Amino acid sequence: RAALGRCYDCRRGYWMYQQGMETELECGDIVLFWRIQQMLRVTANALRQQVMNREARRLEKEIKEVLEEMSSDQEAKSRLLTGRRVQLAEELKRVRQIQEKLEEFIKALNTGGHE
């Protein structure tokens, strides 16, 4: 309770300091706790960054392992390269090419008819 009262006194003392008034308060413990809080914040950020970097390296290693396994499996590669989605994508590409040709043809017909 006494420490809380000193905190309030230091708070008022800081306000007085900002206003240009002199105070005789000793608020070293508040400065100490503020510094400790700053140190904890910096430490937490450093630890968070280390965890993120470690996790990123772990995921990168795991992805490399999976890709290496897949590179040696010829059946899986052919399945991935010739699956239903790949066939649909190729058909869609052909449909788009035909549509572009039709649009060019229609455009040529329209411009040729006006001459």
C-alpha positions as CSV (number, residue, x, y, z in Angstrom):
1,R,0.0,0.0,0.0
2,A,2.8,2.3,0.8
3,A,4.6,1.5,-2.5
4,L,1.4,2.4,-4.4
5,G,1.2,5.7,-2.5
6,R,4.8,6.4,-3.5
7,C,3.9,5.7,-7.1
8,Y,1.1,8.2,-7.1
9,D,3.4,10.7,-5.4
10,C,6.0,10.2,-8.1
11,R,3.4,10.5,-10.8
12,R,2.4,13.9,-9.3
13,G,6.1,14.8,-9.0
14,Y,6.6,14.0,-12.6
15,W,3.7,16.3,-13.6
16,M,5.3,19.0,-11.4
17,Y,8.6,18.4,-13.1
18,Q,7.0,18.8,-16.5
19,Q,5.5,22.1,-15.3
20,G,9.0,23.4,-14.3
21,M,8.6,23.0,-10.6
22,E,11.3,21.4,-8.5
23,T,10.5,18.3,-6.4
24,E,12.5,16.4,-3.8
25,L,10.9,13.0,-4.6
26,E,13.1,9.9,-5.0
27,C,11.5,7.8,-7.7
28,G,14.5,5.5,-8.5
29,D,12.4,2.3,-8.0
30,I,9.9,3.4,-10.6
31,V,12.8,4.1,-13.1
32,L,14.2,0.6,-12.2
33,F,10.9,-1.1,-12.9
34,W,10.5,0.8,-16.1
35,R,13.9,-0.3,-17.2
36,I,13.1,-3.9,-16.2
37,Q,9.9,-3.7,-18.3
38,Q,11.8,-2.4,-21.3
39,M,14.4,-5.2,-20.9
40,L,11.6,-7.8,-20.7
41,R,10.0,-6.3,-23.8
42,V,13.2,-6.5,-25.8
43,T,14.0,-10.0,-24.6
44,A,10.5,-11.2,-25.5
45,N,10.9,-9.8,-29.0
46,A,14.3,-11.4,-29.4
47,L,12.9,-14.8,-28.2
48,R,9.9,-14.5,-30.5
49,Q,12.2,-13.8,-33.5
50,Q,14.4,-16.8,-32.6
51,V,11.3,-19.1,-32.4
52,M,10.1,-17.8,-35.7
53,N,13.5,-18.3,-37.4
54,R,13.8,-21.8,-35.9
55,E,10.3,-22.7,-37.1
56,A,11.0,-21.3,-40.6
57,R,14.2,-23.4,-40.8
58,R,12.3,-26.5,-39.6
59,L,9.6,-26.0,-42.2
60,E,12.1,-25.4,-44.9
61,K,13.9,-28.6,-44.0
62,E,10.6,-30.6,-44.0
63,I,9.6,-29.2,-47.4
64,K,13.0,-30.1,-48.8
65,E,12.6,-33.7,-47.5
66,V,9.2,-34.1,-49.0
67,L,10.3,-32.7,-52.3
68,E,13.3,-35.0,-52.3
69,E,11.0,-38.0,-51.6
70,M,8.7,-37.0,-54.4
71,S,11.6,-36.5,-56.9
72,S,12.6,-40.1,-56.5
73,D,9.0,-41.4,-56.9
74,Q,8.4,-41.5,-60.6
75,E,4.8,-42.7,-60.2
76,A,3.9,-39.7,-58.0
77,K,5.5,-37.3,-60.4
78,S,3.6,-38.7,-63.4
79,R,0.4,-38.6,-61.4
80,L,1.0,-35.0,-60.5
81,L,1.9,-34.0,-64.0
82,T,-1.0,-35.9,-65.7
83,G,-3.8,-35.6,-63.1
84,R,-7.3,-34.5,-63.8
85,R,-6.5,-30.9,-62.8
86,V,-3.7,-30.7,-65.3
87,Q,-5.9,-32.1,-68.1
88,L,-8.6,-29.5,-67.2
89,A,-6.0,-26.7,-67.2
90,E,-4.7,-27.8,-70.6
91,E,-8.3,-28.0,-72.0
92,L,-9.1,-24.5,-70.6
93,K,-5.9,-23.1,-72.2
94,R,-7.0,-24.6,-75.6
95,V,-10.5,-23.1,-75.2
96,R,-9.1,-19.7,-74.5
97,Q,-6.8,-19.9,-77.5
98,I,-9.9,-20.9,-79.7
99,Q,-11.9,-18.0,-78.2
100,E,-9.1,-15.5,-79.0
101,K,-8.9,-16.8,-82.6
102,L,-12.7,-16.4,-82.9
103,E,-12.6,-12.9,-81.5
104,E,-9.8,-12.0,-84.0
105,F,-11.9,-13.6,-86.8
106,I,-15.0,-11.7,-85.9
107,K,-13.0,-8.5,-85.6
108,A,-11.5,-9.1,-89.1
109,L,-15.0,-9.8,-90.5
110,N,-16.4,-6.6,-89.0
111,T,-13.6,-4.4,-90.3
112,G,-13.6,-6.1,-93.7
113,G,-17.4,-5.6,-94.1
114,H,-17.1,-1.8,-93.6
115,E,-14.6,-1.2,-96.5
